[in-house]
Amino acid sequence: MIFSSLFFIFVFLPVVLIAYFLVPRKLKNLCLFLFSLVFYAWGEPVYVFLMLFTTLFDYIAGYFISKYREEKKKARIFLIISICVNLGLLGFFKYSGLLVETFNSISGLSLPLPAVALPIGISFYTFESLSYSIDIYRGEAPAQRNIIDFGAYISFFPHLVAGPIVRYEDLAAQLQNRQETLEKFTSGGRRFLVGLFKKVLLANNLAMLADKVQYMGNPSTLTAWLGMLAFTFQIYLDFSGYSDMAIGLAGMFGFQIPENFRYPYISRSVSEFWRRWHITLGTWFREYVYIPLGGNRCSTIKNVRNLAIVWVLTGIWHGASWNFAIWGAYYAVLIICEKLFLQKWLDKIPAFFQWLYSFLAAVIGWVFFSYLDIHKAFGVIGAMFGFAPGADKLGVYSLITYAPLLILAALCSSTLVGTLTERLRKSGTPGKIIWSLGFICLFVMSMTFLVDNSYNPFLYFRF
């Protein structure tokens, strides 16, 4: 089940909201826990037991880590067990096929590939569950005594399958003490509609162009650029739109979960881009990998090592294919260069060229991300930079057809639209009326598209 579906919007969500606001305070977390299990089991009826196992196992591990907190050696043993089990499950379900395939290619053998389907959202809820054990070990959060409350944290359906990755420290207090208000509910509803618009009306239509170009053998320069620009805006509007819907849904139930995107395509460096893109993933790796390794409070060589480890792991986290590792290594090289010398040079050039460098770096990075076949990825990059015919009929047709959508996507990826709508809201009664009617129009247009078009992909479900 995905948020941008008619069943979720008109059946599942209303039922959950009615049940949640009818039950007494002490049963609200149980209500969320049960409905979240239904939400997950709707698409993963078998793997819901895997998530329940993770929940129970880490609840027990957290209990013993807390119990032996003063005895660091014992607490560390339970922490290590928790980390090994969680990463072991993630590794088996997500990476066993890649490891066997790589071994076969190196050894020349033909070992059968494991017939294991990837459980939806395992990369997200595994990291959230790990944060629970680590936060308790560090003394940054108390162990959860109520397993239902802990289950509600792990399985909470707004962030269950695609984030944001909510650290236990960020949600612990809200599980026990939160307040549902009309303001939170209406604000959450508006945020959900904005995300729905970005996902359904923009990202889904951009996907048609991106997919068409990706399945071409040898695109022209124009077609390659159009395809990669379409994918660049698609993945942002798709993922940030889903995050908007998640944050909005959480707000409707009285929760506040972290922001995940802050207009990354306005960045003036690659480092800034990654402070604005998938913020909760970057925060997780910084808090639980980069800083424990020593962060930047060490020698330059060790800092370079730490950055390289974090970015290769970031790439591998995204998928069981070597193109993701290359994508992570690509960003590792750029960020290390910025740390060592490039940022000093960037600070001396006009802001426009800083932005252009950052945006082009992101577009090229998305080539490695979107093409599982590395040879095709380099072929597309070659086409983008002139090693192909300049234009073809498909490129010209796509330019004429998709130019308005690409321009609208670019505007919605900047701060301009948000600034203008906020000014309209604050401009007086007529402005507020127009602003309110705008959200109604967004909802009607989104529903019309969902009714008429069954093409509703979501990129991050495979991660």
N, C-alpha and C positions, 0 to 999 in steps of 0.2 A: 504494500500500500504506500502510495506517495502522496504528499500534500497537495500536489497539483492534479488531483483527480476528482471527478464529480462525486464518487462514492465517499471519499474522505470529507469533502466540503459539505455535502448535503445529508450524509447519514452518520458517519463515524463521529465527526467533530461535534455536531449538535447533541448526540447521545451522551458523549463524554462530558460535555459542559453541563448538561442537565443533571446528570448523576453527580458530578463533582460538587455543584452548588446546592444540591439537595441533602447530601449526606452530612452528618455532624463533623465538626473540626477533627476529632480524633480518628476519623475514618477516611479523611481526604487523601492521605498518602497511600492507603490501601486501594482506594478507588483508582488513583493514577497508576499504581503498580499493576493492577489487574487489567486495566484497559491498555496499558502499554504492552503487556504480554499478548493481548489479542491483536494489537497493531503489528507487532513483530511476527507473530505466528501466521498472520494473514498471507505473508509472502514467504515465510520460512517456518513451516509447521514442525519440521524436525529440529532445526538448529536453535529453536527457542530453548530446548533443553541444554544446549551448550552454553547459552547465555545464563540460564539459571544455575548451571554448575559453576560458572565463573563467579556469579554473584555469591553463592553459598561458600565457595572456597575462599574468596577474598574476605568475606565477612569473618570467617573463622581465623584466617591468617591475621586480619586486623586485630582481632580479640587477643591473640597471643603476642603480637608485637606490642600492643598496649600494655598487656599484663607484665611483660618482661622489659619494659622500656628502660628501667633503671639498670638492668643487666644487659648491657649492650651486645655482648656476644650471643646471648640467646635470642634477643630481639632481631639481631642481624641474620641469624639462621632462618627465622620465619620470613623475614623480608626476602632473602635470597630464594627461598622456596617459592614464595609468591611470584617473584620476577621470573623464575625459571618456568613455572607452570604456565603463566600467562603468555610469555614470549614463545614457549614451546608450542602451545596451541595455535598461536598466531602463525608461527613458522610452519607448522604442519599443514594447516588449511590453506595458507596463502602462498608458501614458497616451496613446498615439497615438489610440485611439478617442475618448477624452474630448476631446482637443484638436480633432479634426476635427468632432465633434458640436457643440462650443461654437462653432467657427468658422462652421459652417453656420447655427446659430441666430442669430448676430450678423449675418452677411453675407446671409442669405437664400438662399444657394446650397445645392446638394444633392450635395456631394462624397461619394463612396462611403466608408463606414466601413471601415477596415482589418480584414480577416478574420484577426486574429491572436489565437490563444489565449494565455492568461496561463500561462507556465511555473510549475509549483508550486514554491514556496519561493524564487523569484528575489529577492524583497525581502530575504529573510534572508541568502542566501549572497552576494548582491552587497555588502551592508554588511560581511559578514565578510571578503570579499576586499579591499574598500577599506581595512579596518583594517590589513591586512597591509602594503600599500604605504605607508600613512601612518605606521604604527609604525616601519617601517624608515627612512623619511625623517627621523623625529624622533630616531632612534637609541635607541628604546625596546625594540627587538627585533632580533635578527640575521636576515639574509636566510636563507631555507631553501635549502640546497644540494641536497637530495634532493627531486626532483619528486614522488616517490611519497609522501613524508612530507607535502609540501604538499598533494597531492591528498587525502590522508587527512584533513587538517584541513578543507578546503573541503567535502568530500563526506561526512564522518562522519555516518552515517545517524541517530543519535539527535537531532542538532540541525539536520539538513539542511533539512527542509521547514517547520518551524514554530518554530525556535529551541529554547532561548535563543540570542540572538545572541552568539556567543563571539568576543571579540577575539583576534587572533593572539597578542598579548602574554600572554594568559591561558593559552594552550594550547601555546606554543612549547616550553617546557621539558618538558612531559608527552609530547610527540611523541617525544622522544629518551630520556627517562628517567621511566618510571612503573612502579609495582609493583602487580600484581594480587594481592589477598589474599582469603581466605575472608570476612573481615569486610566488605570493600568489596562483595563479590559479594552476600552475604546482605542487607546494608543497601540495596544497589541494587535487589535483588529486592523488598524490602518497599516501597521508595519507588515502584517501578513498580506494585505492587498498589494502593497508595493512590491513585495517579493514575488507574488503570483504574477503580476504584470511583467516583471523582469524575466521570469522563468518561461511563462507561457507565450507571451506575445513577442518577446525579443529573442531570447535564447533558442527557443524551439524553431523559429523561422531561420535564424542564422545557422542552425545545425544543418538545415537542408543544403545550404551552399557549401559549408565546411565538409560535409559527408560526400557530396558530389565530387569535389575536387580531390579529396583524399583517396577515392577509389579510382582516380585517373592514373594511367601509367606514367605519362610524361607531360605534365602541365606546362603551358607557356609561362613566361615571366608574369604577365598580367594575371593569369588564372591562379598561379601559385600565390601571388600576393593577396588576391581577393580571398582565396581559400584560407590562408593563414590569418588574415585580419578578421574574417568571419569566425574562425575558431578562437582567436584571441578574445574577442568580445563575447562569444558564446560561453566560454568556460567561466569568465568572470560573472556574467549576468545569470548563468545557470547556477553556479555555486553560491554567489552572494545572494541571489534571489532566494535560494533554498534556506540560507542562513537567516535572511530577513524573516522568512515565514516561521522558522524555528524560534527566533527571538520573540516574534510577535505572539506565537502560540504560548510560549512560556509566560509572557506577560499577562495573557488572559487568565492564567491560573495563579497569578500572583508572584511568579518567579522573575528574577532578573539574571539573565545569563550573559556571558561576555560577548562583546562585538567580535566579529570575525573578519570584517573587511572595512577599510577606510580609504576608498578611492585609490587603489594601487597604481592606476595608470596615469596619475598626475605626479608620480614620483620623479625625483631628479637624480636618482642613483639606484643601483640595484639593491644596495643595502636598505635604502628607504622603501623600495618596492616590497621587500620581504618584511618590513615592519608594518606594512599595510595589507599584505596578502595573507590569508589563512592565519590570522593573528594567533589563534588559540593553539595551532600546531607549532608555530614558531615559539610561543611561550613555553609549551610543554618540553620541546627539545632544549630550550635555553635553561629551564629550571632543573631538568632531570638528567641532562647529558652534558651540555656545554659547560655550565658552572661547576658540576662535580669533577669534570676533567681539568678544571683550572681556569676556564674562561679566558679572559684577556689579562688576568693577573699572573702572568708568567712570562717566560722568555718569548721572543718573537717566533722562534721555531716551534715551540709548543703551542702557541696561539694558532699558528698556521695548521698544525696537526689537528687541534681541536675543531677548527672551522671545517677542515676537510672531512673529519669523521662525522660531524653533525650533518653536513650537506649531502654526503653520500647516503647516510641513513635516512635523511629526509626524502631523497629520491626513491630509495628502495621501499620506504613506507608506502609510497603511492601505488606500487604495483609489482607483480612478480614477472618482470621483464627487464632485460638489461638496458633497454632504452631509458627507463626511469633512473637507473644508476648513473647513466651518462648525463641525463638531465640534471641530477643532483650535483655531479662532478663539475658540470658546466657552470652552475651557480657558485660552487665552491671556488673555482678559479677566479671568477669575476669579483666575488666579495673579498677574497684574499688580496687580489690586486688593488681593490679600493682601499683596503686597510693599510696596505704597504706604501702605495704611492699614487694610485689613480685618483683618489678623492681630492688630494691637494691640487691636481691638475683640473679636475672638474670644477672646483670652487672658483677657478680663475676665468672660466668661459661663461658666456651669457646663459641665462636660465633656460631659454628655448633649447639650446643645444644639450644642456644637461638632461632636459626632459626627453629630447629625441634619442639620446644615447640609451636612456633607461627603457623607453618604450620599444625601441628596436631590439634591445637585449631580451626583453620579455617575449616579443614576437618570435625571435629565433629560438628561444628556449622552448616555446610551445611546439615548434616543429619536432624536436626530440621527444617531447611529451606525447604528442598525438600519434606519431608513427612508431608502431612496434618494430617495424623493419628498419634497421639503422641505415641500410643502403638507400632505401626510399627517402629517408629523412635527409640525408646528404644530397640526394638528387633534387629534392624540393628546394633546399637552400641554394644549390647551384642554379636552379631555374629562377629563383628570386633575384639572384645577383647577375643575371644576364647570360647564363650558360644554357639557353633555350630560346626558342622563337619568342619574339617580343609580345605577340598577341595572337589569339585565335578566335574563332566564332564564339566558342563557349565563354571566353574571357570577356569579349565585348558585350555579349548578351547578359552575362552575369553582372557586369558593371552597370549597365542600364537598369536592370531589374532590381538589384540589391543596393544600389548607391543610397537611396533614401533610408533604408533600414540600417545600413552601416553608419550613416551620419547620426541617426537617432540613437543608435547604440553607443556611439562615441559621446554624445551629449549626456546620456544617462550614466555613463561611466565617469563623468566629471562631477564637480560640485555645483555646476551651473543650474541644473534642474532642481536640485534640492534647495538651493539658495532662493531661486525664483518662487518656488511653491511656498516656502516659509515666509517670504515677503508678502505674498498674496494672502496667506492666513492672517497676518498681522496688520493688513491694510484697512480693516474696518469690516462692517457687516456685509457689504456687497462682495468683498474679497473672500470672506469666510464662506459665503454661500457658493461662490464659484469653486472654491477649494473643496468644499464638501461634495458638490456635484461631480467634481473631477474623480473622487474616489468611487462614486457610484458608477461612473462611466468605465473606470478601470475594471471594476468587478463584472459589469455586463459584457464588456469586450472580451475579458478573459474567459468567461463562461461560454460565450459564443464560439470562441476558438476551440475550447475543449469539446463542445458538442459536435462541431463540424470536422474536427481533425483528431485522429487517433495517434498522431505522431507526437509522443510526449516523452522523449528520452531524458535520462538524468546521468550525467557523466560520472559523478562521484559515488554512485551506487557500486561501481566495480572496485572501489578502493576500500 
